[in-house]
Amino acid sequence: MSVSDYPFDQLPPYVSSEAIVLSKPAVSELYYATFFTKYLRLDDVYLGLCSKKMNIEGFHSDYFKLNPSMTHDPYGKKDFKYTITANNFDDPDGLVSFWSAQKSLGNA
């Protein structure tokens, strides 16, 4: 990102944009913030800028899993029963393997 795109030395807090959940009031506030926020091509950072302007603080939920793995899964296989989303799988075969294991546990 160039200095002309973002002239500050630190990015605001932001959530990764693989999946997000927003309340209706938050969506409305973020919509209005877009009228006064310079567009950035990095959507999650842009959303962080808009959130900062509107004093909306994001947070992580354990129901959103990032980089899950059957071999190095810090969450435990059974913890996926109530998962909303999981992403960043290494390859398609890994995703199929993960899905099959979760289906056999009754989680999918």
C-alpha positions in Angstrom: 0.0 0.0 0.0 1.5 3.3 -1.0 1.7 6.4 1.2 -0.7 8.2 -1.1 -3.3 5.5 -0.4 -2.7 5.5 3.3 -0.4 8.2 4.8 -0.3 7.0 8.4 2.3 4.8 10.0 -0.1 2.3 11.5 -3.3 0.6 10.4 -6.4 0.8 12.5 -7.6 -2.4 14.3 -9.6 -4.5 11.8 -11.0 -7.9 11.4 -10.0 -10.3 8.6 -12.7 -10.4 6.0 -13.0 -14.1 5.4 -16.4 -13.9 7.1 -18.0 -11.2 9.3 -21.3 -10.7 11.0 -22.8 -7.2 11.4 -25.9 -5.9 13.1 -28.3 -3.8 11.1 -27.4 -0.6 12.9 -23.6 -1.3 12.3 -24.2 -1.8 8.6 -26.1 1.5 8.5 -23.3 3.3 10.3 -20.6 1.8 8.2 -22.6 2.7 5.0 -22.6 6.3 6.1 -18.9 6.2 7.0 -18.1 5.2 3.4 -19.2 8.7 2.3 -16.4 10.2 4.3 -13.6 7.6 4.1 -11.2 7.4 1.2 -11.5 4.0 -0.6 -8.8 1.4 -0.1 -8.5 -1.7 -2.1 -7.9 -3.8 1.0 -11.5 -4.4 2.1 -10.8 -5.5 5.6 -8.6 -2.5 6.3 -11.1 -0.2 4.7 -13.8 -1.6 6.9 -11.5 -1.1 9.9 -11.1 2.6 8.9 -14.9 3.0 8.6 -15.4 1.2 12.0 -12.9 3.5 13.7 -14.7 6.6 12.4 -18.0 5.3 13.8 -16.5 4.0 17.1 -17.5 0.4 16.2 -15.1 -2.1 17.8 -14.7 -5.5 16.2 -14.0 -8.7 18.0 -13.2 -12.3 17.2 -15.5 -15.2 17.8 -14.3 -18.7 18.3 -17.1 -19.9 16.0 -15.1 -18.5 13.1 -12.1 -20.7 12.4 -9.0 -19.6 10.5 -6.5 -22.2 9.1 -8.2 -25.3 10.5 -6.2 -28.5 10.0 -7.0 -32.1 10.8 -3.3 -32.7 11.8 -2.5 -29.5 13.7 -6.0 -28.5 14.9 -5.7 -26.3 18.0 -9.5 -26.3 18.4 -10.1 -30.0 18.5 -12.1 -32.0 16.0 -15.4 -32.0 18.0 -15.2 -28.2 18.6 -16.4 -27.7 15.0 -20.0 -28.7 15.8 -21.1 -25.1 16.2 -18.6 -23.5 13.8 -20.1 -20.8 11.6 -17.2 -20.8 9.1 -13.8 -22.2 8.6 -11.4 -21.1 5.9 -7.8 -21.0 4.5 -7.5 -24.7 3.9 -4.2 -25.8 2.4 -5.6 -27.6 -0.6 -8.9 -29.0 -2.0 -8.0 -32.5 -0.8 -7.5 -31.2 2.7 -10.9 -29.5 2.6 -12.6 -32.7 1.4 -10.8 -34.7 4.1 -11.8 -32.2 6.8 -15.4 -32.2 5.6 -15.5 -36.0 5.6 -14.2 -36.1 9.1 -16.7 -33.5 10.4 -19.5 -35.3 8.6 -18.6 -38.6 10.3 -18.7 -36.8 13.7 -22.2 -35.4 12.9 -20.9 -31.8 12.6 -21.7 -31.4 8.9 
